[in-house]
Amino acid sequence: MDSNELTVVIVTFKSDSKIIDCLKSIGNKAKIIVVENSNNETFKKNLENQYHNLRCILTGENKGYAAANNIGLKNVKTNYALVLNPDTILDRNAIDNFLVTAKKNENFWLIGPASDQMVDIKFESNKLLEVDNIKGFAIFFNLRFFKKNFFDENYFLYFEEIDLCKRVKNNKGKIYLDSTIKVKHTGASSVDRISEAKLEKNRNWHWMWSTFYFHKKHQGFFLALIKILPKFISAIIKVIIFSIAINKKKRDIYFYRLSGIFNSIIGKKSWYRPSLD
């Protein structure tokens, strides 16, 4: 297959060691754009010196997953793009199989790979299954359908790919899972130098913010409020309980959940960022 048909886009944030195995699995099979959510010139120089098919773009600040992916995708010059998390590893035939499927099914918008989490899914004889959603760790784009309109940048973390897939389906676009494509997702954090406690606070804050924002965007404020209200009340109760029990770790987690929900309800942007160790 012609490697000039595909560009791989990888968003990183302090992912110096996490990305190594991912890049090795791509090799020289495609152009690569790494979008680093910082101003780390050393990271950029090291990658570009090591991989001649790679360009690293520095955002200068942590713009989040959606905005950084949009920067990468808008710089793609090929017909197709593959958005990857830095903690993924491609099977040696993954890129070739992506392109084979793309040529045979030119009406697709998005394709996702098979993974270990999909063992219960029944594929048809042609190895493809049309679905409503695919997971965000590996998304193959047919760029002719997107017109530079990719992820909603209001999301900093979580729900970006669910929102994207919903927009595709609303436009009658085709989304497939392909059982011939294998991409291993380690499921570990894509970040190297943030403590687990800070990551947990970050996950809880943004998951709750994005949950409410997604439902408000697609179903309206009042239905979103009804959906989030049990989580909001639960977070308040647990902050009180763990404060009384002097369990600072759990109290903080539920406080951040509460904060994420509250900030989303009152219409504040997704502003929270974890400090680095």
ROZALUM-656266 format. One line per 2 residues: number of its first residue (from 1); their letters; for each residue x, y, z of C-alpha. Coordinates in pm, 1 decimal. Layout:
N
NUM) a) X/Y/Z  ...
% end
This chain:
277
1) md) 0.0/0.0/0.0  107.1/357.9/-68.5
3) sn) 212.8/518.2/260.1  143.3/859.8/104.4
5) el) -231.0/789.9/134.7  -234.7/793.9/515.7
7) tv) -120.9/1022.4/797.4  -118.8/911.0/1159.7
9) vi) -208.0/1181.5/1415.0  -103.2/1132.5/1777.8
11) vt) -177.2/1382.0/2054.4  67.6/1377.0/2345.0
13) fk) 110.9/1551.6/2676.8  425.4/1465.0/2870.4
15) sd) 414.9/1124.7/2698.5  786.8/1089.0/2624.5
17) sk) 811.2/719.5/2711.2  448.3/618.9/2641.9
19) ii) 474.9/699.7/2271.4  789.0/496.6/2192.3
21) dc) 622.4/158.8/2130.9  344.8/325.3/1933.9
23) lk) 589.9/491.5/1695.7  788.7/170.0/1656.3
25) si) 472.0/-12.6/1553.2  404.5/248.9/1281.4
27) gn) 760.6/263.4/1151.7  782.8/417.1/803.9
29) ka) 443.1/286.9/686.7  276.9/629.2/704.0
31) ki) 336.5/996.4/758.8  313.0/1088.7/1127.7
33) iv) 203.5/1412.0/1293.5  256.6/1432.0/1670.0
35) ve) 79.7/1720.6/1841.6  244.5/1784.8/2177.8
37) ns) 30.7/1986.5/2421.4  324.9/2190.5/2552.9
39) nn) 625.2/2389.7/2432.3  873.5/2102.1/2481.4
41) et) 1133.9/2174.6/2210.7  1356.3/1886.4/2326.0
43) fk) 1072.9/1636.5/2275.4  1008.8/1778.1/1926.7
45) kn) 1374.7/1765.9/1820.4  1427.6/1413.3/1951.2
47) le) 1126.5/1276.0/1764.3  1197.7/1456.0/1436.7
49) nq) 1562.7/1350.0/1444.0  1470.8/986.8/1505.9
51) yh) 1179.5/957.7/1260.0  1217.8/1122.4/919.6
53) nl) 849.4/1062.3/836.9  741.0/1250.6/1151.3
55) rc) 649.6/1612.7/1216.0  595.2/1733.9/1571.2
57) il) 373.1/2037.0/1632.0  398.2/2213.8/1968.8
59) tg) 78.7/2381.4/2086.0  253.4/2589.3/2354.5
61) en) -6.7/2492.9/2616.0  -229.5/2201.9/2713.3
63) kg) -521.4/2245.5/2473.5  -673.9/1905.6/2543.3
65) ya) -748.8/1604.7/2326.1  -1010.9/1751.4/2091.8
67) aa) -839.4/2080.0/2004.5  -496.5/1918.6/1963.9
69) nn) -634.0/1645.7/1737.7  -800.9/1913.7/1527.2
71) ig) -464.2/2086.9/1485.5  -312.5/1761.3/1363.1
73) lk) -601.4/1670.4/1133.1  -606.3/2016.2/974.1
75) nv) -238.8/1967.0/881.4  -300.2/1632.4/709.8
77) kt) -249.1/1637.1/331.4  -336.5/1273.8/260.5
79) ny) -677.5/1121.7/179.7  -700.0/937.4/511.1
81) al) -595.0/997.8/869.3  -558.5/761.8/1164.3
83) vl) -596.0/922.8/1507.7  -412.2/718.1/1771.5
85) np) -356.5/743.3/2145.0  13.6/732.4/2239.0
87) dt) -44.4/415.3/2445.2  -148.9/207.0/2143.7
89) il) 47.1/-49.4/1943.8  -46.2/-136.7/1585.8
91) dr) -44.4/-492.4/1457.7  207.7/-519.5/1174.3
93) na) -71.9/-545.5/915.0  -300.6/-282.9/1068.5
95) id) -220.0/5.7/834.5  -234.2/-210.1/521.0
97) nf) -568.0/-354.1/631.9  -708.1/-8.0/705.3
99) lv) -622.7/100.5/351.7  -758.0/-219.4/192.6
101) ta) -1089.2/-169.0/370.0  -1094.5/199.4/272.0
103) kk) -1054.5/111.8/-96.4  -1330.4/-148.8/-84.8
105) ne) -1574.1/72.1/109.4  -1531.4/424.7/-20.4
107) nf) -1852.6/549.4/142.9  -1720.7/511.6/498.9
109) wl) -1670.1/809.4/728.7  -1496.1/639.2/1021.9
111) ig) -1344.7/295.1/1083.8  -1238.9/149.1/1417.4
113) pa) -1024.5/-158.3/1480.9  -1122.4/-479.0/1652.8
115) sd) -985.2/-505.3/2005.5  -972.0/-740.8/2301.4
117) qm) -1276.4/-565.4/2449.9  -1492.7/-662.5/2150.0
119) vd) -1490.3/-1041.3/2183.2  -1871.1/-1062.6/2200.9
121) ik) -1930.3/-866.3/1879.3  -2041.1/-1079.9/1583.5
123) fe) -1888.7/-970.1/1254.7  -2039.0/-1048.1/915.7
125) sn) -1856.0/-1258.0/660.0  -1702.7/-946.7/504.1
127) kl) -1527.0/-871.0/838.0  -1705.1/-536.3/874.1
129) le) -1978.4/-436.1/1114.5  -2168.3/-108.2/1092.5
131) vd) -2194.3/54.3/1436.9  -2305.7/379.5/1598.8
133) ni) -1985.9/438.3/1799.1  -1620.5/343.9/1801.2
135) kg) -1364.8/385.7/2076.0  -1135.9/687.7/2064.6
137) fa) -797.8/516.4/2095.3  -784.0/448.5/1718.3
139) if) -1009.8/623.8/1464.6  -957.3/602.4/1089.5
141) fn) -1096.6/905.9/901.3  -1209.8/938.0/541.3
143) lr) -1122.1/1306.3/525.8  -1330.4/1394.9/221.2
145) ff) -1644.4/1386.1/437.1  -1527.9/1620.8/712.8
147) kk) -1437.7/1955.3/551.7  -1201.9/2043.2/840.0
149) nf) -1486.7/1995.8/1088.7  -1364.4/1729.8/1329.4
151) fd) -1389.0/1724.1/1711.5  -1588.8/1967.3/1925.6
153) en) -1318.4/2166.9/2103.5  -1539.2/2244.3/2401.4
155) yf) -1445.5/1897.6/2527.6  -1107.4/1891.5/2698.7
157) ly) -1122.0/1522.3/2785.4  -1382.0/1243.8/2737.2
159) fe) -1688.3/1214.8/2510.0  -1507.7/1369.2/2209.0
161) ei) -1533.1/1054.5/1997.5  -1890.9/981.1/2112.7
163) dl) -1991.1/1332.9/2007.6  -1806.7/1293.7/1675.3
165) ck) -1979.2/961.2/1601.4  -2319.3/1107.2/1685.2
167) rv) -2262.3/1388.8/1437.2  -2156.9/1139.2/1169.5
169) kn) -2469.8/927.4/1224.4  -2689.6/1238.3/1224.9
171) nk) -2548.1/1308.3/877.5  -2622.9/949.6/765.3
173) gk) -2253.5/867.3/760.3  -2117.5/512.1/781.0
175) iy) -1910.8/396.7/1080.6  -1754.7/50.9/1079.6
177) ld) -1561.6/-185.5/1299.8  -1312.0/-394.9/1106.4
179) st) -1217.7/-734.6/1249.6  -906.9/-756.6/1028.7
181) ik) -748.7/-457.6/1203.6  -578.9/-514.8/1537.9
183) vk) -464.8/-227.7/1759.3  -357.0/-297.9/2114.7
185) ht) -460.4/-34.5/2364.4  -274.1/-74.3/2690.7
187) ga) -538.1/124.2/2874.7  -274.5/290.0/3091.6
189) ss) -243.5/664.4/3121.8  -100.4/839.3/2817.9
191) vd) 82.2/1075.1/3052.9  419.3/1001.7/3214.0
193) ri) 468.1/1253.9/3489.6  142.2/1311.9/3674.9
195) se) 71.5/1129.3/3999.7  -214.6/878.4/4012.5
197) ak) -397.7/1092.3/4268.3  -389.5/1394.2/4038.4
199) le) -493.3/1183.0/3740.7  -789.5/1048.6/3937.2
201) kn) -905.5/1401.2/4023.2  -858.0/1502.7/3660.8
203) rn) -1055.5/1202.4/3532.9  -1345.6/1264.1/3770.4
205) wh) -1368.4/1637.7/3702.6  -1363.1/1605.9/3324.1
207) wm) -1582.5/1296.9/3302.4  -1856.9/1476.8/3490.8
209) ws) -1814.3/1805.2/3300.8  -1824.3/1629.3/2965.7
211) tf) -2117.7/1406.3/3063.1  -2343.1/1702.3/3131.8
213) yf) -2216.3/1902.4/2832.4  -2277.8/1611.0/2593.1
215) hk) -2636.3/1557.7/2706.6  -2707.9/1932.1/2711.8
217) kh) -2573.1/1966.5/2357.7  -2782.0/1683.6/2216.2
219) qg) -3091.6/1674.4/2439.9  -3118.5/2018.7/2595.0
221) ff) -3044.9/2163.0/2938.7  -3337.7/2019.1/3134.3
223) la) -3301.3/1658.8/3016.0  -2927.1/1681.1/3082.3
225) li) -3001.4/1809.9/3431.1  -3235.4/1518.3/3498.9
227) ki) -2969.5/1271.2/3384.8  -2691.3/1426.8/3593.8
229) lp) -2893.9/1503.1/3907.5  -2844.6/1160.0/4075.7
231) kf) -2467.3/1189.9/4029.9  -2474.8/1547.9/4158.4
233) is) -2665.9/1450.8/4475.3  -2447.2/1142.3/4525.6
235) ai) -2130.6/1354.8/4503.8  -2261.7/1600.7/4764.0
237) ik) -2352.3/1320.6/5006.3  -2016.8/1145.5/4963.8
239) vi) -1817.5/1466.6/5011.3  -1999.0/1509.3/5345.0
241) if) -1956.1/1143.1/5446.9  -1585.7/1126.6/5367.1
243) si) -1525.3/1465.1/5530.2  -1678.2/1330.5/5852.9
245) ai) -1479.2/1006.8/5816.3  -1161.1/1212.5/5758.8
247) nk) -1090.9/1020.6/5435.7  -919.9/1297.4/5241.6
249) kk) -845.9/1088.5/4931.6  -1207.9/988.7/4867.3
251) rd) -1341.6/1324.4/4978.2  -1123.9/1497.6/4719.3
253) iy) -1231.5/1262.2/4440.5  -1600.5/1330.6/4502.2
255) fy) -1534.6/1701.3/4546.0  -1379.5/1707.2/4198.1
257) rl) -1676.3/1513.2/4058.4  -1907.3/1768.8/4215.6
259) sg) -1700.5/2057.6/4082.7  -1701.9/1917.3/3728.8
261) if) -2080.1/1876.5/3730.3  -2141.1/2220.3/3883.1
263) ns) -1912.7/2403.3/3640.2  -2078.1/2232.7/3343.6
265) ii) -2429.6/2311.2/3469.5  -2354.5/2682.3/3511.2
267) gk) -2202.6/2694.2/3162.3  -1836.9/2738.0/3251.1
269) ks) -1579.8/2611.6/3004.9  -1383.6/2296.5/3081.7
271) wy) -1110.0/2484.5/3265.7  -960.2/2240.3/3515.2
273) rp) -600.6/2130.8/3453.5  -392.0/1906.5/3683.6
275) sl) -61.4/2046.8/3806.6  250.6/1851.4/3712.6
277) d) 469.7/1672.3/3969.3
% end
